[in-house]
Amino acid sequence: MLTMMRAHVLLFEVMDKEPSLVDVWLLFTCLGAIGFALCRFQWQLLLLALPVSLFLADAHLAELYDRSIWPAILHEAGHSYFIQSYVAMAFAVLAPCLGALSGVFYPPKKWR
C-alpha cells in the first residue's frame, strides 16, 4: 500500500517541474511579438527570429513528449495544456513571418 502511495505522489509531482501555462504563454507571446516587430522593419531579421522561435518550440515539444513524463502531464494537466502549448508555439513561429510579410507589402513610413 505504501509503495502505491509513493508512486501516486511521484506521478503528481511532474507538473511542479514543468512550466505553467502562464509561463508558456508569456514566453511564446513575447517571442512572437518581438519577432513580429523586428521583422516588420527589417524582413531579413526573419533569418534570426524564425530559427530562435523554432528552436524554443522544438525544445518545448521535446519536453512535452518525453516518454517518461508524457502520460503524467496528460493525467495531471489534461489535454488543454497540450492544446494551449501548440497555439502559443504556433503564434511564436507565425508572428515573425507575418511581420516580414506586412513589412514587405506595407512598408513602414520613414521618420523625418
C-alpha positions in Angstrom: 0.0 0.0 0.0 2.8 2.4 0.9 4.6 1.8 -2.4 1.4 2.5 -4.3 1.0 5.8 -2.5 4.6 6.8 -3.2 4.1 6.0 -6.9 1.0 8.1 -6.9 2.7 11.0 -5.3 5.6 10.8 -7.8 3.1 10.9 -10.6 1.5 14.2 -9.4 4.8 15.9 -8.9 5.6 16.2 -12.7 3.8 19.5 -13.2 5.8 21.1 -10.5 8.8 20.7 -12.7 7.1 21.7 -16.0 6.5 25.4 -16.9 3.0 26.6 -16.1 0.6 27.7 -18.9 1.2 31.3 -17.9 5.0 30.8 -18.4 4.4 29.1 -21.7 2.1 31.8 -23.0 4.4 34.6 -21.7 7.5 33.2 -23.3 5.9 32.4 -26.7 3.8 35.6 -26.8 6.8 37.8 -26.1 8.9 35.9 -28.6 6.2 36.3 -31.2 5.7 40.0 -30.5 9.4 40.8 -30.6 9.8 38.7 -33.8 6.9 40.5 -35.4 8.2 43.9 -34.5 11.8 43.1 -35.7 10.7 41.5 -38.9 8.2 44.3 -39.6 11.0 46.8 -40.0 13.7 44.5 -41.5 12.4 41.4 -43.2 15.9 39.9 -43.2 15.7 39.5 -39.4 13.3 36.7 -40.2 16.5 34.6 -40.6 17.3 35.3 -37.0 13.8 35.3 -35.4 12.5 32.2 -37.1 15.3 29.8 -36.0 15.0 31.1 -32.4 11.3 30.5 -32.4 11.6 27.1 -33.9 14.4 26.0 -31.6 12.4 27.0 -28.4 9.2 25.4 -29.8 11.1 22.2 -30.6 12.6 22.2 -27.1 9.2 22.6 -25.5 7.8 19.8 -27.8 10.6 17.5 -26.8 9.8 18.2 -23.1 6.1 17.6 -23.7 6.6 14.3 -25.5 9.3 12.8 -23.3 8.2 9.2 -23.0 8.7 9.1 -19.2 6.6 12.1 -18.4 4.1 12.5 -21.2 1.4 10.3 -19.5 1.9 12.1 -16.2 1.5 15.5 -17.9 -1.6 14.3 -19.7 -3.1 12.9 -16.5 -2.3 15.9 -14.3 -2.8 18.9 -16.6 -5.1 17.4 -19.3 -5.4 18.0 -23.0 -5.8 21.7 -22.6 -2.1 22.0 -21.6 -1.0 20.4 -24.9 -3.5 22.4 -27.0 -2.6 25.7 -25.4 1.1 24.9 -25.8 0.6 24.2 -29.5 -1.3 27.5 -30.0 1.4 29.5 -28.2 4.2 27.9 -30.2 2.3 28.4 -33.4 1.9 32.1 -32.6 5.7 32.4 -31.9 6.5 30.8 -35.2 3.9 32.6 -37.4 4.2 36.1 -35.9 7.7 36.9 -37.3 6.6 35.5 -40.7 3.5 37.8 -40.7 5.7 40.7 -39.6 8.0 40.2 -42.5 5.1 39.9 -45.0 3.5 43.0 -43.6 6.8 44.9 -43.8 7.4 43.9 -47.4 3.9 44.6 -48.7 3.1 47.6 -46.4 6.4 49.2 -45.7 6.6 51.3 -42.5 6.7 55.0 -43.0 10.1 56.7 -42.7 10.8 59.0 -39.8 11.8 62.6 -40.8 
